[in-house]
Amino acid sequence: MNSIKEEIIEQFQEEFDNGEIAFLPGQDDKLIGYAEMFGKDCILLYKDINVTFLYPEKAIEEIHAINPQARTHDGSDSSIIGHLKLEDGSTILLYDKEALIEGIKQDYMKDDSGLFEGEEDCETSAVEWYYVNSLGSYMDGIPAFAVMCDSVYIHH
């Protein structure tokens, strides 16, 4: 079993045991990580199957022709890594979770007035902001946020 698969199973063992998540047979070599979005903790990411890597500008330019309801994450365009095709056939934007949180942290470092009450640490507040305001909000066409287990992905 490859290390990416092991890492994902370890983190989501209960979901695998319940049959909520299943790997695509024979596609282990294309498994690159997982994505999270409102209501879904683990969407398996397969390069060239359900993930298309694009530069942010190209991903935004193309998404509205593919899915007019697709939404962006305001102020975080540089964190876009491409498109994610969902099980229902719709396509949404895919952001790099780590890069998104780092961008929020950098914003807090410039202006800490937005830190969560009682928080002094910019990184902790950025992570909390991500879970409350990014992952915790729902509208049609919301994006997903990738956790890349394979650090090598290619923009076209």
N, C-alpha and C positions, 0 to 999 in steps of 0.2 A: 504494500500500500504506500502511495507517495506521501510525503510530509505535509503537503497542503491538505490533502484529504484527512489525514490524522488530526491536524490542527482544528479543522472544522468539526469533525466528529467529537473531539474532546470538548469543544465549546458548546455544541448543540446536541449532546448525547440524548437528552430526553426527547427532543423533536424527531430524531432519527428512530428512536425506540417506538415512538407513537405513530410513525409512518407519515409525519407531517412534512418531512424533507427526505428526498431520495436523490442519489447521484444518477447522472445519465450513464447508462452502461457503455463501457468501452471508450469513454471520453476523459479519463483521468488526466491525460497529457494536455488537455485544453483547460482544465480547472485552474483558475487563477486567484480565487478568493470568494468573497460573498458580499452581498449588499444588504443594507437595512433601509427600510422606509416605514412610514406609518402603518402599523398593523402587521408588518412582516419583519421578523427579526433576522431571517436568513434566506436570502435569495442567492442560490449558487451562481457564480459567474464563470462562464466558459468563453474563452477567447474565440471569436469568429463563429460562435453559435448564438449566444444571446447578448454578447457585448461587442460593440464596435467602437474602437478607440479613434477619436478625432480630436484635433485641436479645438479649444473652447469656441473660437469664432465660427469654425465650420460646423461644430455640433449645434450651436444656437441657430445658425443660418438654415440648417437642414431640418431641425426638429419640427418647426411649425408647418412644413409641408407634409411631414410624416404624421404628426399629431398636433392639430391646432389647439388642443387643450393643454399641451405640455407647459409646465411652469418652470421658471428659473428661480434660483435662490438669490434674492436681491443682494447685490454687492459682492458676489462670490464667483463671478464668471471665470476667474483664473483657476478655480478648483475643478472645473468641468473636465472630465476625461473622455466623455463620449456618450453613447446611447446604450440603453438597456431595453431589450425586448422582453416584455412580461408574458406570463403564461396565457393571458387573455388576448394576446396578439398586439396589444398597444405598445408603443415605444415612448420612453421618457428619457430625460437627461440623467446622466450618471456623474456624480461628483466624487472626488477623492475625499473621504471623510477626514483623514489626517490633515490634509492641506486646508480643508475648510476650517477645522478647529484651530489650526495654526494661524490662519488669517484673522479669525475672531480674537484670538489671544493677542495678536499684534495690534489690533484696533484698541483693545483694552489697555495695552501698554502705552499707547499714545494718549488715551483719554479714559481714565479709570472711573469716570462718572457713571458709567453704565454697569459697573460691577454689581453682581447680585448682593442683596443686603446681607451684611455680615461677612462678606468675602473680601479678602485682601489679595488673594492670589489670582492673577490674570488667567492662568491656565485652568484652574478649577472652575472659575466663572465661565470660561469659554466652553468647557465641556458641558457644564450645566446648561448654558444657553443653547448649545447644540441639541441636547436631549429635550429641552422644553419647547424651543421655538422652531427647530428644524425637523427633528424626528417626531416631535409631539404634535405637529399640526397636520391637518388633512384638508385637501381641496382636490378636485379632479386634476389629474396631470402632474401631481407632485413628483419631484425627483427622488432618486434613491442615492444612497451614500455608500461607496465601495470601501471595503476593508481588503486591501490587496495582500494576499499571502505570497504572491509571486511579484517581486519588486520590478520585474522587467516587463513593461508593456510598451507597445509601440504606437505612436501617433502616425497617422497617414498624411 
